[in-house]
């Protein structure tokens, strides 16, 4: 279900109790941090935000309205007080996603969640940046995911 791919990433991160213990909120955010505007620059550090950044369908022929696969973009923004903390959390996020998705590919994840996990992905990472207003270091991990088109072949 390509339109819910971000939920698979959130599920992966939420099952890692060590990772959640590193985060001020003890959880990951989906799309944004729900804070009043006046508090937005004061979000408690460190934090992780998982965002669904759109998708493109792979239309295989001009006769197909839609093809069988979608390419979905998911980003994970990580912010922390120190550069070292950022690196440690980012590495943990990367490993957690990889290990969790590998469980699906090995057949050990329940079917409802397994259908949300991409068939494959490519990982990118942005450069590390510093926000002097917060202040914090931050980086995004980008996942370009190959998924099945939910509507392909449906009546």
C-alpha positions as a printed Julia matrix, in Angstrom:
155×3 Matrix{Float64}:
   0.0     0.0     0.0
   2.2     2.74   -1.35
   0.13    5.6     0.04
   0.88    4.37    3.57
   4.57    3.56    3.19
   5.56    6.1     5.87
   3.59    4.05    8.41
   6.01    1.15    7.86
   8.94    3.42    8.73
   7.18    4.7    11.85
   6.38    1.14   12.93
  10.0     0.13   12.42
  11.3     3.02   14.54
   8.66    2.6    17.26
   9.62   -1.02   17.89
  13.19   -0.03   18.83
  12.98    0.75   22.54
  16.63    1.85   22.71
  16.03    4.4    19.94
  12.85    5.68   21.59
  14.78    6.04   24.85
  17.17    8.43   23.07
  14.32   10.77   22.08
  12.93   13.49   24.34
   9.31   12.64   23.44
   9.94    8.88   23.63
   8.29    8.52   20.21
   8.66    9.56   16.57
   6.51   12.17   14.88
   4.59   11.69   11.66
   4.78   14.62    9.19
   5.34   17.36   11.77
   5.61   18.19   15.44
   2.2    19.36   16.61
   3.12   22.47   18.6
   1.67   25.98   18.65
   3.6    28.29   16.29
   5.17   30.21   19.16
   6.75   27.0    20.47
   7.83   25.53   17.14
  11.47   26.57   17.49
  11.52   25.04   20.96
  10.64   21.45   20.09
  12.35   19.24   22.67
  15.58   17.71   21.35
  16.38   15.17   20.11
  13.49   14.28   17.81
  12.64   12.34   14.65
  10.02   13.28   12.06
   8.95   10.77    9.39
   7.38   12.34    6.29
   5.62   10.94    3.24
   7.03   13.04    0.39
   4.96   11.76   -2.51
   5.13    9.03   -5.09
   5.37    8.4    -8.83
   3.63    5.53  -10.59
   5.58    3.5   -13.12
   3.26    3.53  -16.11
   4.69    0.77  -18.27
   2.86    1.43  -21.53
   0.72    4.2   -22.99
  -2.25    1.81  -22.77
  -1.95    1.43  -18.99
  -3.62    4.06  -16.87
  -1.3     3.03  -14.06
   1.54    0.53  -13.83
   2.03   -2.16  -11.19
   4.7    -0.33   -9.17
   5.05    3.01   -7.42
   8.18    4.83   -6.33
   7.53    6.41   -2.93
   9.73    9.01   -1.23
   9.93    8.97    2.57
  12.23   11.22    4.59
  13.31   10.93    8.17
  14.44   14.2     9.75
  16.63   13.84   12.81
  17.58   16.74   15.11
  19.85   16.7    18.18
  21.74   19.08   20.45
  25.21   17.86   19.47
  26.76   16.6    16.25
  27.79   13.4    18.0
  24.26   12.72   19.26
  22.91   13.35   15.78
  25.33   10.83   14.27
  24.52    8.19   16.87
  20.75    8.58   16.41
  21.0     8.67   12.59
  23.07    5.48   12.56
  20.54    3.81   14.87
  17.64    4.89   12.62
  19.4     3.51    9.56
  20.11    0.16   11.21
  16.63   -0.09   12.71
  14.89    0.47    9.36
  17.2    -1.98    7.6
  16.78   -4.7    10.22
  13.01   -4.29   10.49
  12.48   -4.39    6.73
  14.79   -7.41    6.47
  12.45   -9.24    8.86
   9.62   -8.68    6.36
  11.75   -9.89    3.52
  12.57  -12.98    5.62
   8.86  -13.56    6.3
   8.79  -12.78   10.04
   6.51   -9.68   10.04
   2.72  -10.03   10.27
   0.86   -9.66    6.97
  -0.95   -6.38    7.75
   2.3    -4.56    8.38
   4.3    -6.49    5.77
   2.13   -5.13    2.95
   3.21   -1.59    3.89
   6.93   -2.37    3.76
   8.57   -1.51    0.43
   9.89   -4.26   -1.82
  13.19   -2.4    -2.07
  14.64    1.04   -1.34
  17.57    3.33   -2.02
  18.94    5.36    0.87
  20.36    8.88    0.69
  21.46   11.24    3.43
  21.56   15.02    3.37
  24.51   16.94    4.66
  24.56   17.76    8.36
  23.22   21.25    9.02
  23.14   23.53   12.03
  20.13   25.64   13.03
  21.37   28.48   15.22
  17.84   29.58   16.14
  16.94   26.31   17.87
  19.98   25.6    18.3
  20.51   22.09   16.96
  22.2    19.9    14.38
  19.93   18.15   11.9
  20.03   15.77    8.97
  17.55   13.92    6.8
  17.68   10.33    5.61
  15.84    9.87    2.33
  14.32    6.59    1.24
  13.21    6.08   -2.36
  11.01    3.01   -2.09
   9.77    0.52   -4.67
   6.24   -0.55   -3.77
   3.29   -2.28   -5.36
   0.51   -0.13   -6.8
  -2.52   -0.68   -4.57
  -4.94   -0.2    -7.49
  -3.18   -2.18  -10.21
  -5.35   -4.93  -11.57
  -8.32   -4.01   -9.32
 -11.81   -3.8   -10.76
